[in-house]
Amino acid sequence: MFKKILIANRGEIALRVIRTCKEMGIKTVAVYSKADEESLHVRFADEAVCIGPAPSKDSYLKISNIIAAAEITNADAIHPGYGFLSENANFSRICKEHGIKFIGAGPEMIDRMGDKASAKATMKEAGVPTVPGSDGLLESIEQARKLAKEMGYPVMLKATAGGGGKGMRAVWKEENLQKAFESAKQEAGASFGNDGMYMEKLIEEPRHIEIQVVGDQFGNACHLSERDCSVQRRHQKLTEETPSPFMTDDLREKMGKAAVRAAEYIKYEGAGTVEFLVDKHRNFYFMEMNTRIQVEHPITEQVINYDLIREQILVAAGVPISGKNYFPKLHSIECRINAEDPYNDFRPSPGRITTLHAPGGHGIRLDTHVYSGYIIPPNYDSMIAKLITTAQTREEAINKMKRALDEFVIEGIKTTIPFHRQLMDHPDYVAGNYTTKFMEDFQMEPKEEEDE
C-alpha cells in the first residue's frame, strides 16, 4: 500500500481524498496556489507545498511543479481528483516515468478515450450501442451534407477534442448546415487547437445517464449502477440523482452490462464513468467515457455504502475488485452549490463568506472546503459545496433536500441555493419528467422582498 499520496487538486475534492487517505493510514501532501493558502485542504493535509501563483496554468496545471512537490516530499502516488490534470495523458505518463503511481487511468487509456471519435470507434468494436454518425472525422462540408441526408435531420456537429459544450452545434435543416459547420470548426480550433469535427444523429428528448464503473489491473470490471445528470446549464451539471426516475429494471441491467463490457474491453483500470444518452423511447447510446472520479460520485457512495476514493486507491495498489455489480436500495440527490447569482444569469460571485451555517440531520452530507471568513478566489471553478440527501424514496430525498436547503445559510456572496430550492418545487422535476433541455425553459421566480 502507498505510504504517502500527493493530491494534485484543490477545494472540496482535495479535502475529500485527504479524508479517505487518513482513514487508510496513508500520509497526505496538499499542493496549493498562493490564492489557496487559507483553504482547508492545506490545513488538514500532513504536508503542504506551494506550487505557484493563482492562475491554474502556473500552479495546478504546471506538471513540473507538481512532480517536484511529489519528489521533495517522497510521495509514492498522486491522486489527481477531477478537472485540472485528471485526464491528462502526458501527466499520467510523466508520473510513470518518475516512478510515481498515478491513481487513475494509464496514458494510453486516457489517449484512447479522450478523443471522442476514437472512443466511439472503440465502443463500436466492443459491441456497445453508439449514436449513428460519421465514421471518424468529417473531411468536408460535402461529406457532412451527404451523411446528414442519409441519417435524417436533426443532426449534431461535435468537436472531436470538445468539452463544456464548445464546438457543438445542433442543425435542424439542411440550409443551416454550412454555417453551423464553419462556426463550430472555428470555435473548436480556437478552444482546443484542434478543429476536427464529427457528426451524430441528434437524440430527441435526451437524458444524460452515466454508469459508474471500477476496473482493476487484472482486466476485471464491475458497475455501481447509474446517475441521472440531465439537469444541466450550458452543458454543466447542476444536480444529479440515483437511481434515475426514468430507468426501468430492464434498462438498468442492459446499461450496466454494456458499461462493464466497455470497461473490460479496454482493460480499464480505476474508477470511471461510461456516459450514455438515452432517448424518449429508452434507447441508449454511448456518448463518452470519463477516465476519472466524477464530481457527483457521493450519491453513488450514499446509496450503496461504498467509498469510491478508497476503491480507487486499492485498485491503484494492485488489489482486485470484488467483481460485484451493485444496484441502489436507497435514493440520493446532489445539488452543486456554486458561488453564482441565479437571479443574474448565474454570474460568478467570488468574495468573502461572512456567515456560514451548514445543514445537518439524518441523511444529510455536505462536501465543502469553505468556512465563515473564507475568501472565494475568482481564479477557479465556482463550485463551493455539494449538498447530498439520502432517503428510502425519491420523494423523501426531495423533501429532505428542501429542508436542508432552507437550513443552509451562506452570506457575503451570492450562491445557487435559491435556484436549487425552486428546482425542488418544480412540478416537472418532482415528477422526474426532465431532459437535458430542462433548463432552457426554467425561469427563476422573483426574490421575496426581505424585511426591513
C-alpha positions, -999 to 999 in steps of 0.1 A, spaced: 0 0 0 11 36 -6 28 54 22 22 89 10 -2 103 -16 0 138 -31 -33 153 -41 -29 173 -73 -60 193 -68 -77 219 -46 -110 226 -28 -136 200 -18 -122 171 -38 -87 176 -23 -102 175 11 -124 145 2 -93 125 -9 -73 136 22 -101 122 45 -101 87 29 -62 86 30 -62 94 67 -88 66 73 -65 42 55 -34 53 74 -18 70 44 1 103 47 -10 132 25 6 161 7 -15 191 -4 -4 213 -32 -18 248 -34 -15 281 -53 -9 314 -35 -47 321 -38 -54 289 -18 -31 294 12 -61 296 35 -80 266 21 -90 237 43 -72 211 22 -39 229 30 -47 229 67 -57 192 70 -30 175 49 1 162 67 23 184 44 16 212 20 37 226 -8 30 259 -26 33 252 -64 28 287 -79 7 318 -82 -31 319 -86 -36 312 -123 -41 275 -129 -16 274 -157 11 285 -133 1 261 -105 -25 233 -107 -18 227 -144 20 230 -141 32 194 -142 68 202 -134 59 219 -102 36 191 -91 62 164 -98 88 184 -80 65 187 -50 60 149 -50 97 143 -52 107 166 -24 80 151 -1 88 115 -12 52 109 -22 48 75 -39 15 82 -56 -5 111 -70 -43 114 -69 -55 139 -95 -91 144 -83 -113 157 -111 -107 185 -136 -72 201 -139 -48 172 -149 -71 142 -140 -75 133 -177 -41 145 -190 -23 116 -207 10 134 -205 7 139 -167 -1 102 -163 29 93 -185 53 116 -166 42 102 -132 51 67 -146 85 79 -158 93 93 -124 82 61 -106 51 77 -90 18 58 -93 -9 79 -110 -42 70 -92 -63 68 -124 -61 56 -159 -28 50 -178 -17 74 -205 -27 50 -234 -62 47 -219 -67 84 -215 -55 90 -251 -78 63 -264 -109 75 -245 -101 112 -245 -106 116 -283 -143 113 -289 -140 99 -324 -116 71 -314 -136 64 -282 -168 59 -303 -149 36 -327 -136 15 -298 -171 12 -283 -185 0 -316 -158 -27 -316 -168 -37 -281 -205 -41 -291 -217 -11 -271 -246 9 -288 -233 42 -303 -252 71 -318 -255 68 -356 -230 92 -372 -198 97 -391 -171 70 -391 -142 92 -379 -138 129 -387 -156 148 -414 -133 157 -443 -156 183 -459 -189 201 -458 -200 180 -488 -194 148 -468 -213 163 -439 -242 172 -462 -244 137 -477 -243 120 -443 -269 143 -427 -292 135 -456 -287 97 -451 -293 99 -413 -321 124 -415 -323 157 -396 -319 168 -368 -281 162 -365 -254 173 -341 -220 186 -351 -193 179 -324 -156 188 -320 -135 157 -315 -115 174 -288 -146 191 -273 -157 197 -238 -180 221 -219 -203 225 -250 -176 242 -272 -176 232 -308 -211 217 -307 -240 228 -330 -275 213 -334 -287 215 -370 -324 210 -378 -325 219 -415 -301 214 -445 -299 251 -452 -283 258 -417 -256 231 -420 -228 250 -437 -229 280 -413 -230 257 -383 -202 235 -396 -179 266 -402 -186 283 -369 -182 250 -349 -148 243 -366 -136 278 -359 -147 276 -322 -131 242 -318 -98 254 -333 -97 284 -310 -106 265 -279 -87 232 -283 -61 238 -310 -79 210 -330 -108 218 -354 -116 182 -362 -154 177 -364 -177 147 -365 -214 143 -368 -241 124 -350 -278 119 -352 -294 143 -327 -311 124 -299 -346 138 -292 -356 144 -256 -323 131 -243 -314 121 -208 -278 121 -197 -273 89 -177 -239 77 -167 -229 43 -153 -202 42 -126 -176 15 -133 -145 3 -115 -118 -18 -132 -87 -35 -117 -52 -43 -130 -64 -79 -139 -89 -70 -166 -120 -73 -143 -147 -46 -140 -180 -41 -122 -206 -13 -122 -221 6 -94 -254 15 -112 -264 48 -127 -266 85 -120 -290 108 -139 -272 141 -148 -298 155 -171 -304 189 -153 -276 210 -170 -270 245 -179 -246 252 -208 -235 215 -206 -226 220 -169 -244 197 -145 -264 214 -117 -279 184 -99 -277 146 -101 -296 117 -86 -295 80 -83 -314 59 -92 -327 78 -122 -365 83 -122 -365 74 -159 -349 40 -156 -366 6 -156 -350 -25 -141 -346 -40 -175 -329 -8 -189 -306 -6 -158 -295 -42 -163 -288 -36 -200 -269 -4 -195 -249 -19 -166 -239 -48 -188 -229 -25 -216 -208 -3 -193 -189 -34 -179 -184 -47 -214 -169 -13 -224 -146 -12 -193 -134 -48 -197 -129 -45 -235 -104 -17 -230 -90 -33 -198 -99 -2 -178 -81 5 -145 -96 27 -118 -129 44 -113 -146 59 -143 -180 65 -159 -194 54 -191 -217 82 -203 -249 74 -222 -276 94 -240 -310 78 -235 -338 89 -258 -375 92 -251 -380 55 -262 -353 44 -237 -328 35 -264 -294 42 -251 -262 53 -269 -226 56 -258 -215 93 -256 -181 93 -239 -160 78 -211 -147 99 -182 -114 83 -170 -115 99 -135 -136 103 -104 -167 124 -110 -179 154 -91 -212 136 -84 -196 103 -70 -210 109 -34 -246 100 -44 -234 65 -55 -214 61 -23 -245 70 -3 -269 45 -19 -246 15 -18 -224 24 13 -191 23 -7 -161 46 -6 -151 52 -42 -119 70 -34 -108 41 -12 -116 17 -41 -95 39 -65 -65 37 -41 -69 0 -36 -71 -7 -73 -41 15 -80 -22 -5 -54 -29 -37 -72 -59 -50 -52 -85 -69 -73 -121 -56 -73 -148 -77 -57 -164 -82 -92 -199 -75 -78 -224 -53 -97 -243 -30 -73 -279 -17 -75 -291 11 -53 -316 3 -25 -319 40 -14 -324 73 -32 -298 101 -32 -298 136 -47 -268 160 -51 -271 198 -55 -240 216 -66 -237 248 -47 -219 274 -68 -207 309 -59 -230 324 -86 -261 347 -87 -290 327 -101 -311 359 -104 -284 374 -126 -278 348 -153 -256 327 -128 -229 354 -128 -199 343 -107 -198 358 -72 -163 354 -56 -156 372 -23 -156 366 15 -181 344 32 -192 364 62 -216 338 77 -219 300 71 -244 277 87 -243 241 74 -274 219 74 -274 187 94 -295 158 105 -301 122 93 -293 116 56 -275 149 50 -240 150 36 -221 182 29 -188 181 9 -172 215 11 -139 233 17 -154 267 27 -159 282 61 -170 315 77 -143 341 68 -131 321 38 -124 342 6 -135 325 -26 -109 333 -52 -120 344 -87 -95 322 -104 -112 288 -104 -145 269 -109 -173 285 -89 -185 253 -71 -180 257 -34 -201 228 -20 -221 197 -28 -252 191 -7 -263 154 -7 -295 140 7 -303 103 10 -335 86 19 -357 55 13 -376 70 -16 -372 98 -41 -400 118 -26 -383 116 9 -349 126 -6 -365 157 -23 -383 167 10 -350 163 29 -332 184 3 -358 212 7 -353 212 44 -315 211 41 -315 240 16 -338 260 39 -312 255 67 -282 262 45 -270 298 51 -242 314 32 -238 352 35 -214 377 19 -216 362 -16 -244 350 -39 -250 313 -43 -272 289 -62 -290 278 -31 -322 297 -41 -321 281 -76 -320 246 -61 -348 254 -36 -370 264 -65 -359 234 -85 -371 210 -57 -406 225 -61 -407 225 -99 -436 201 -109 -416 186 -138 -386 179 -116 -408 165 -88 -424 142 -114 -390 131 -127 -400 145 -161 -369 163 -172 -343 160 -200 -310 178 -208 -332 206 -223 -349 213 -189 -330 245 -181 -339 261 -215 -374 268 -201 -366 272 -164 -373 307 -151 -362 318 -116 -392 332 -96 -386 367 -83 -368 371 -50 -390 376 -20 -387 411 -6 -365 410 26 -379 425 57 -365 459 65 
